[in-house]
Amino acid sequence: MVIKKAEFITSAVNASGFPKDSRPQIAMVGRSNVGKSSLINGLTRKNKLARVSSQPGKTRIINFYLINDAFYLVDLPGYGFAKVSRAEREKWGLMMDEYFSKASQLMFIIMVVDIRHNPTADDKQMAEWIRYNEVPVLLAASKADKLGKTRINPQALSIRKLLGFSNNVPVIPYSVVTKQGLDELLSYIDSYT
């Protein structure tokens, strides 16, 4: 797949702000600061499409990006960021619950995990929700450039196992720095859209 056109469409905090058309959606979930926005920029080859910050918890709303006029990449707020109020975390949780309950065009979820670390309790809870709701998922293991080449695949497979996913769930290590894995991610997305 070649992404020829990528544009920010809207941000939303509830269903009234979600796009009303019937284009497929691919949601990106993951911990705060794991690299969801950087992945959007890497896949689209547009460095400033999705706002990236070194501070965790910057994406506090749901952002919709229209890709090739064909489907949306949906950047969801990161979970697990401790330095926000409990009320703010609950608000994010409700926003995500509403998105998932209303997203009838959801094709699959890209769950972004940091390949350098084992999954957190929040990652495991998200994986449990995905399994329970039987939503197709792809694991995207970010920051692969930070590990030695011989450690990448074993660590990616270990993360999949720790999250309780079967061997049928694809896991693709990637790096937005070296571009490793980005074409493989695009091929997977193309198979759904």
N, C-alpha and C positions, 0 to 999 in steps of 0.2 A: 504494500500500500504506500502510495505517495500522498502526503498531505499537501495539497496545493493552496488550500484556503482554511484559515483558522481565525475565528473572531470571538471576542467576548460578547455575549448576548445580554445577560442580566445576572443580577444577584438577588437572592430571595431569602427571607427568614421563615416563610410559610408557603403553603400550597397556592395561595392567591398570586404569588409572584413567579411560580414555575411557568416555563413555556407551555403554551396550550396546544401546540401542534403534536403530531403523532410520530415524530422522528424518534428512532431508537436512542436510548441513553446508556452510557457506560459510566458507572459511579466509581470514584476513587476514594478509598477509605484508608486510614492509617493514623498512627500516633501523631501528635503535634511535632512539627519539625522533622518528619521522616523523609520529606522530599516529594510530596504529591504535586505541589505547584511547579517545582523544578522538573518533574517528569513531564508535566503538560508542556512546558517550554521545550524540553528536549525532544519530545515526540513531534511537536509542530515546527521545530527549528526556529522558533520565535522566542528570543530570550526575555522579552518583556510582556508576553501575553498574559501570563498568570503572575501575580505579585508574589515575590519571594522575599522572605525575611529570615535573618539569622535568629530572630526572637521567636520562640515557640508561641503558638496560639494566635498568630496573626490572622489566619483565615477563620473568621467567626460567623460567616454567612455561607450560603450555598451559592457557588458560582457556576454558571452554565457557559460552555464554550462550544460554538457550532463549528464542526469540522467538515470541510468539503461540501457544505450545504446538505449533508446527508445524516449526521448523527451528532449527539452532544456528548462531550466529556464533562462530567459533573464533579467538581472539586468540593468535597464535603469538609466541614470543619474537623480538625484533628482532635482525637480523643486523648485523654490521659495527661493533660497539662495541669500540673498541680497549682500553679501560681495564679489561678483565677478563682473567683468566689464559687462557693457551692451552688449558689443561685445561677451563676453564669454557666457552670457545667451542666446543671439540670436543664437550662434553656437550650443548650446545644443538643443534649440528649433528646429533648422533645422535638426539636427541629429535624434531627436525623430520623426519628421515629415517623414523623409526618412525611418526610420525603419518601422513605421506604414504603409506607402504607399507600401513598398516592402515585408512586412512579410505575404506572402500568406499562410504560415503554422500556423499563429497565431490562437490558439484555444480559449484562453480567457485571460483576464487581471486580475491580482491580484493587486488591489489598496490598498496599505498599508497606514493606517491612524493611528495617535496617539490617542488612546481612551481617553486620559486625556484632549484633547482640541477639541473645535468645529472646523469644517473645515475652512480653509483659503480661500481667493479668488482664489488662485492657485488651491487648491483642487476642488473647485466648477467648475473652468474652465476645469480641467481634466475630471471631472464627466460629464460635458456638452458635451465634445468631445466624450466620451465613448457612451453616449446616442445617440448623433447625428449619430455616425458611427455604431450603433447597434452591438457593440462588447460585447459578454458575459463578465460579470465582477463578481468578488468575492471581497467583502470588508474584508480585514484582519485588525482588530483593535489591534494594537500593545500595548505593555506595560500594559496589563491587570492586572499584579501583583501590579501595582501602585495604583489601585483603590480598595475600599472595595467591597466585593463580591456582595452586594446588589445593587451597582451602576453600575456594569459591563454591564449587558444586557440592562437596560434602556438607558445608555449612547451610547452603540453601535447602538441601534435602532434609537436614536435621530440623530446620525451622518448620518446614511443612509437617514433619512428623510431630513436633512439639505442639503445633496448632491443631492437631487431630484430623488433618485432611488426608484423604486417601492418596495413593500414588497416581490416581487419575487427574488430580488437580495439578495443572502445570505450574512450575515455578521457574521464573526467568530472572537470573541475576543481571543487573544492568548498572551502568554508570553514565550519568549525564556529562561527566568530565571527558571520558574516553570514548563515549558513544557505544560502548559494549552493550549488547542486548537490545538496543532501541529498535533495530530492524526486526528482530524476532518478536518484540512486543507489538509492533505495527502489523506484522503478519497475522498474529493472533487476533488482533482487533479486526482486521480485514475479514477474517473467517466468520465473524459474527455480523458484519454490517453489509 
